[in-house]
Amino acid sequence: MGKIMSVTIAIPARLASTRLPRKVLLDLGGKPVVQHVWERVKKMRSADRVVVLADGDEVAAAARAFGAEVLLTAPECPSGTARLASVLDQLPGDFFLNVQGDEPCIEPDLLDALVARWRETQCELVTAVARITEAAKLANPNVVKVVRGENGRAVYFSRSPVPFRRGVPVADWLADGTVPYWSHIGVYGYARATVAGYAALPVTRIEQIESLEQLRFVEHGKVFQTVETGYHPVSIDTAEDLEKARALFSA
């Protein structure tokens, strides 16, 4: 019988967000935003441990107040991946899921599906993708696109509409349904060795050009599996996003 692999869920929670300062602690339906994320994650079937990665004492105190396990991380960590890597020696686990602290509607079933894909493939990384059905989303550089291989592996991530359909008018790229286009849902799963080796991976040129941290893994030859989902994030990046989320929760 093989070794039982343990799963740790990390929720990076950063107070100093640029576009909406303090967003993880802002009120949403009577609770801080990050508490909704934590409660959703706690509904998973496959999580052995859930920990909030706080960037300071205020976030840590708030998270402990609603019952979360907390680890303090350096405020200057540039990404959730870097935040997780910085405290890896304090965390057990063979597989880690990184769930952003501003995703109050994240689906526990999707997170379980990501764990299942990792168990099935033993891939280095796994993430989620959703089918793009609207031309506006395909053209929007804020919607990150994913090119997938036949086996579900992520080949490339881009802010541009990819793959490019030579000889087909852009207006028809979605209309005939012959080529599936996928958006990236920013939940990441990593094998422990992948997180442990993150700091040794140099920043890459294409990562900087596209401003997409996941391209560092792709450019360094890491295997990135994907899971299809119908979930579309309700992430909170602006004051407008927060008001929309409040309306959703009050409804």
Summary of the structure (lengths in Angstrom):
residues: 251
radius of gyration: 18.2
end to end distance: 48.4
largest distance: 58.1
contacts: 773
relative contact order: 0.18
helix: 34%
strand: 23%
